[in-house]
Amino acid sequence: MSDLILLTRETQIADRKVGRLAYGCWRFAGSDLAAAQAKVEAALSIGANVLDTAAIYGFGAEGFGDAEARLGDLFASQPGLRDQVAVVTKGGIVPPEPYDSRAASLIESAENSLRRLRSEQVELFLIHRPDNLAHPAEMAEALTELRDSGKIAEAGVSNFSPAQLSALQAHLDFPLAATQPEISLSRTEPLFDGVLDQAMELGVLPMAWSPLGGGALMTGSGPICTALDRIAGENGADRGAVALAWLLAHPAGIMPIIGSQNPDRIRAAGAAFDLKMTRRDWYALLEASLGHKMP
């Protein structure tokens, strides 16, 4: 039996096939249209046809909703582009509260996102962070109304614990489609705290934000980076491709959200699918992250 881990290139969102890498548009608020187009074209060239954004992206640098608006501008300038991609957006962060996941607020957030994105529907709408003052039944009411009205195809959560996801799911008549935690070789808690176990149990798509540790795995040093360099050298790839392949290899079907602003770096991420990673390689990386051998 081969020790190599085979990586699949496709998964599914809203009844459509999509690539297993997503491209994060959180910095689009600071991009001109040509730069935004170059980044999306680079993502599409490696099959990353899921575009991840949020209402809050742009706040503090440009303005609330500006990242979505720039993506909407790109769709308007490139006829046919919207049909090539699946859009994921998020709502529920409302400065300075900071969170508001009451039904009316979530519905308003989704509707405003659609307007900025110049879209009639988004494929996936996520509640961005848990709101301790919103009952899950009220959140479920909003998601149900948005789905029934055709404004969203599917719904999910971001930064929710397994218990919080379960509480919301208990009030829904349809399955949540995705969960978006932070996962990387420098943030391995979801492997052990039930997030990925629950995703596999329920068939929920885990989308990993900050899969390269905010860039630290590309530029840093230490045991994790040493292990990444070894495998990268054996495959003629860079650290980023190895770190992404490590996530892609997990049986939960993790979708890493790459966020580079450099089109060449975006294209380089596609090498993750061509890596020859063994089970021993995978565990060696985990051991480097944990700082000890597996028991």
ZALUMMI-587651 format. One line per field, with one value per residue (C-alpha): residue number from 1; y, x, z; residue in one letter. Coordinates in steps of 0.1 Angstrom, whole numbers. Each point is the difference from the previous one (the first is absolute). Example, Ala and Ser with C-alpha at 12.3 -4.5 7.8 and 13.67 -1.06 7.14 Angstrom:
# ZALUMMI-587651
num: (1, 2)
yy: (-45, 34)
xx: (123, 14)
zz: (78, -7)
residu: (A, S)
END
This chain:
# ZALUMMI-587651
num: (1, 2, 3, 4, 5, 6, 7, 8, 9, 10, 11, 12, 13, 14, 15, 16, 17, 18, 19, 20, 21, 22, 23, 24, 25, 26, 27, 28, 29, 30, 31, 32, 33, 34, 35, 36, 37, 38, 39, 40, 41, 42, 43, 44, 45, 46, 47, 48, 49, 50, 51, 52, 53, 54, 55, 56, 57, 58, 59, 60, 61, 62, 63, 64, 65, 66, 67, 68, 69, 70, 71, 72, 73, 74, 75, 76, 77, 78, 79, 80, 81, 82, 83, 84, 85, 86, 87, 88, 89, 90, 91, 92, 93, 94, 95, 96, 97, 98, 99, 100, 101, 102, 103, 104, 105, 106, 107, 108, 109, 110, 111, 112, 113, 114, 115, 116, 117, 118, 119, 120, 121, 122, 123, 124, 125, 126, 127, 128, 129, 130, 131, 132, 133, 134, 135, 136, 137, 138, 139, 140, 141, 142, 143, 144, 145, 146, 147, 148, 149, 150, 151, 152, 153, 154, 155, 156, 157, 158, 159, 160, 161, 162, 163, 164, 165, 166, 167, 168, 169, 170, 171, 172, 173, 174, 175, 176, 177, 178, 179, 180, 181, 182, 183, 184, 185, 186, 187, 188, 189, 190, 191, 192, 193, 194, 195, 196, 197, 198, 199, 200, 201, 202, 203, 204, 205, 206, 207, 208, 209, 210, 211, 212, 213, 214, 215, 216, 217, 218, 219, 220, 221, 222, 223, 224, 225, 226, 227, 228, 229, 230, 231, 232, 233, 234, 235, 236, 237, 238, 239, 240, 241, 242, 243, 244, 245, 246, 247, 248, 249, 250, 251, 252, 253, 254, 255, 256, 257, 258, 259, 260, 261, 262, 263, 264, 265, 266, 267, 268, 269, 270, 271, 272, 273, 274, 275, 276, 277, 278, 279, 280, 281, 282, 283, 284, 285, 286, 287, 288, 289, 290, 291, 292, 293, 294, 295)
yy: (0, 34, 24, 30, 22, 7, 35, 7, 32, 6, 2, 14, 32, 6, -29, 11, -14, 24, -2, -9, 32, 33, 35, 25, 35, 17, 25, 9, 33, 13, -13, 18, -19, -12, -14, -17, -15, -13, -17, -17, -11, -16, -18, -13, -12, -26, -9, 22, 11, 6, 37, 7, 34, 17, 31, 11, -3, 34, 16, 19, 3, 12, -4, -25, -23, 14, -34, -13, 31, -3, -36, 11, 26, -28, -21, 30, 6, -36, -15, -37, 1, -3, -33, -15, 4, -9, 29, -4, 30, 5, 23, 6, 22, 35, 26, 12, -26, -21, -28, -1, -32, 8, -11, 35, 9, -31, 4, 36, -9, -27, 23, 28, -25, -10, 36, 7, -33, 8, -35, -14, -29, -11, -36, 0, 24, -4, 15, 15, -4, -12, 26, -9, 23, -18, -32, -27, -1, 36, -6, -30, 21, 24, -27, -18, 32, 8, -35, -3, 34, -12, 27, -27, -35, -14, 11, -6, 14, 14, -2, -20, -28, -34, 6, 34, -16, -28, 25, 18, -32, -11, 29, -5, -22, -2, -9, 26, -3, 14, 11, 24, -3, 11, -31, -3, -17, 28, -3, -37, 1, -9, -34, -7, 22, -17, 25, -23, -31, 17, 11, -36, -12, 25, 3, 37, 16, 14, 31, 9, 37, 11, -34, 13, 15, 35, -4, -12, -34, 15, 24, -14, -25, -28, -37, 4, 20, -25, -28, 19, 8, -37, -11, 30, -8, -36, 12, 31, 21, 28, -1, 14, -29, -25, 17, 1, -37, -9, 15, -14, -35, -1, -23, 28, 16, 33, 29, 24, 36, 15, 38, 11, 33, -12, -17, -21, -12, -8, -21, -18, -13, -23, -21, -13, -26, -14, -7, -35, 1, -32, -8, 2, 35, 11, -12, 14, 35, -5, -11, 31, 22, -17, -1, -37, -34, -16, -23)
xx: (0, 14, 9, -7, -30, -21, -15, -33, -4, -37, -28, -35, -18, -37, -3, 29, 35, 27, 37, 14, 19, -19, 13, -5, -10, 4, 25, -19, -10, 35, 3, -7, -21, 29, 18, -31, -5, 36, -4, -33, 14, 30, -24, -21, 31, 6, -37, -7, -34, -14, 3, -3, -9, -20, -20, 26, 30, 13, -11, 28, 20, -25, -36, -26, -10, 27, 16, -34, -6, 33, -8, -34, 18, 21, -30, -16, 31, 5, -32, -1, 24, -28, -11, 35, 2, -17, -2, 2, -8, -5, -21, -6, 30, -14, 24, 0, -24, 21, -24, -37, -15, -36, -22, -7, 37, 11, -26, 9, 37, -5, -22, 26, 27, -20, -4, 38, 8, -25, -14, -34, 13, 31, 9, 9, -8, 18, -7, 35, 4, -22, -23, -5, -31, -18, -19, 7, -37, 2, 30, -17, -30, 22, 18, -33, -15, 30, 2, -38, 1, 28, 25, 24, 4, 16, 9, 27, 21, 34, 20, -27, 8, -16, -25, -10, -4, -21, -22, -7, -5, -27, -22, 4, -19, 29, 36, 27, 24, 33, 20, 30, 25, 36, 21, 37, 32, 3, -37, -8, -27, -28, 16, -6, -28, -28, -3, 12, -15, -34, 6, 5, -29, -25, 15, 8, 27, 29, 15, 33, 8, 36, 13, 36, -1, -4, 31, 22, 4, 14, 25, 7, 24, -1, -10, -31, 18, 29, -24, -17, 33, 10, -32, 0, 36, -9, -29, 15, -27, -2, -11, -34, -9, 11, -20, -31, 5, 1, -35, -13, 11, -23, -30, -24, 5, 14, -2, 29, -7, 31, 4, 32, -1, 27, -13, 31, -3, -37, 10, 27, -26, -13, 32, -16, -19, 31, 19, 10, -8, 1, -18, 34, 5, -34, 5, 36, -15, -26, 27, 21, -31, -8, 36, 0, -4, -34, -8)
zz: (0, -10, 28, -23, 8, -30, -2, -17, -19, 2, 25, -1, 11, -7, -25, -21, -3, 13, 5, 35, 3, 7, -6, 28, -11, 34, -13, -31, 16, -7, -35, -32, -25, -22, 31, 12, -35, -1, 34, -9, -34, 18, 24, -29, -18, 28, 4, 30, -11, 35, 9, 38, 13, 28, 8, 25, -24, -7, 33, 16, -32, -25, 10, 12, -30, -23, -7, -11, -21, -18, -8, -13, -21, -15, -8, -17, -21, -10, -15, 7, 29, 26, -16, 3, 37, 33, 24, 38, 21, 37, 22, 37, 9, 5, 15, 27, 16, -11, -10, -9, -12, 7, -29, -14, 1, -18, -27, -5, -1, -27, -21, 2, -10, -30, -10, 3, -18, -28, 4, 4, 22, 18, 0, 36, 29, 33, 35, 5, 38, 28, 16, 36, 1, -29, 6, -26, -8, -11, -22, -15, -8, -20, -19, -8, -14, -21, -14, -6, -19, -22, 12, 13, -13, 31, 35, 25, 28, 7, 32, 17, 25, -6, 27, -15, -35, 15, 18, -32, -20, 25, -11, -37, -24, -24, 6, 5, -29, 13, 30, -2, 28, 0, -8, -9, 11, 26, 10, 4, 27, -24, -5, 37, 13, -20, -29, -27, 16, -1, -36, -9, 20, -15, -35, 6, -22, 21, -15, 15, 4, 5, -13, -1, 35, -12, -22, 29, -15, -31, 16, 35, 15, 25, 1, -22, -27, 1, -6, -28, -16, -1, -17, -23, -11, -8, -22, -16, 16, 25, 37, -9, -23, 27, 27, -22, -10, 37, 4, -32, 11, 30, -5, 10, -34, 12, -24, 7, -8, -15, 4, -17, -19, -24, -31, -3, 36, -7, -30, 20, 24, -27, 4, 32, -20, -16, 32, 9, 37, 20, 32, 18, -15, 12, 35, 1, -8, 28, 24, -9, 7, 33, 12, 9, -15, -4, 29)
residu: (M, S, D, L, I, L, L, T, R, E, T, Q, I, A, D, R, K, V, G, R, L, A, Y, G, C, W, R, F, A, G, S, D, L, A, A, A, Q, A, K, V, E, A, A, L, S, I, G, A, N, V, L, D, T, A, A, I, Y, G, F, G, A, E, G, F, G, D, A, E, A, R, L, G, D, L, F, A, S, Q, P, G, L, R, D, Q, V, A, V, V, T, K, G, G, I, V, P, P, E, P, Y, D, S, R, A, A, S, L, I, E, S, A, E, N, S, L, R, R, L, R, S, E, Q, V, E, L, F, L, I, H, R, P, D, N, L, A, H, P, A, E, M, A, E, A, L, T, E, L, R, D, S, G, K, I, A, E, A, G, V, S, N, F, S, P, A, Q, L, S, A, L, Q, A, H, L, D, F, P, L, A, A, T, Q, P, E, I, S, L, S, R, T, E, P, L, F, D, G, V, L, D, Q, A, M, E, L, G, V, L, P, M, A, W, S, P, L, G, G, G, A, L, M, T, G, S, G, P, I, C, T, A, L, D, R, I, A, G, E, N, G, A, D, R, G, A, V, A, L, A, W, L, L, A, H, P, A, G, I, M, P, I, I, G, S, Q, N, P, D, R, I, R, A, A, G, A, A, F, D, L, K, M, T, R, R, D, W, Y, A, L, L, E, A, S, L, G, H, K, M, P)
END
